[in-house]
């Protein structure tokens, strides 16, 4: 109890009120000193200008009487002003400390895992309101991150459970003599182990990319070469799936970036478009440039994206259809890696779709390269 009282007494509110009291005290002492030093002499000079010279004894008596009256009046006035100032200071302190205390409590709630905690606008000014808005935005982001973390752990558990269950089944079958220890059986086990290895590799890769643990060999990259190379690399896969791939190539457009990383970005987007576009569909790779930015676009006529999924398209391990296997639906990290690589180049990426069955468009915006670079 004593420690709590000490913390309360040493808090920001009491200190702020004490600071205001010191300001009042300093002003009062200054006022009293100046008045007592100047007022009696000024009063005697005024009397002499009015009635002429006065005897010294009378002058001293008038000065003393005026000083005493001034001192008494000032002391009473200072006491009243101090009480009024402290009352106003107490009110102001409560108004200022209240939102800070509420924010501290909300921060403590969030630290304890209650991510729904929010603060309201204090009405103390744009600075406090901006602080509250930033705090609430942080709380929402933390809540979203926590939901994503829980979903990632759930997805990882599901992804690991399936191959491990298969391996356990093969092991028990071999131990019981139900399956023969032949090349076919070992091939099945090898396939399941490969799935686990790919998943672990995916996790390591997306973590490395998002944490920027990679080097960018930045140079001037011709967008025309970038698009034609990506199209050539993906042409065979598109042909095998009977999906048309066209390329609209701009003239005289270049960006500053790592050509290998940018190729990886386009490859991920083309793979994603191919995975979600049925046979007979069409995917278009294009670019548009102006003086400041270049927009690289991958548009398809495939399954489309429902509005509720668009904000989460670039989250790691997020798949629109959670029931699809990794072979059919992808690992759920390609778009997360794509966003991280684009942002590492100082760009941004967004997904657009009119809804399910309407196709989708992924647009990358990158700063263009200057006309001449050293």
Protein Blocks (a to p, Z undefined) as FASTA:
>chain_A
ZZmmmmmmmmmklmmmmmmmmmmmmmmmmmmmmmmmmmmmmmmmmmmmmnopadfklmmm
mmmmmmmmmmmmmmmmmmmmmmmmmmmmmmmmmmmmmmmmmmmmmmmmmmnopakbccdd
ehlajklmmmmmmmmmmmmmmmmmmmmmmmmmmmmmmmmmmmmmmmmmmmmmmmnomacc
dfklmmmmmmmmmmmmmmmmmmmmmmmmmnopacdddddddfklmmmmmmmmmmmmmmmn
opacdddddehiaddddfklmmmmmmmmmmmmmmmpcehiacdddddddfkbccdddddf
bebpafklmmmmmgghiafblmbcfklnonolmmmmmmmmmmmnopacddddebehiapa
dddddddddfbdZZ
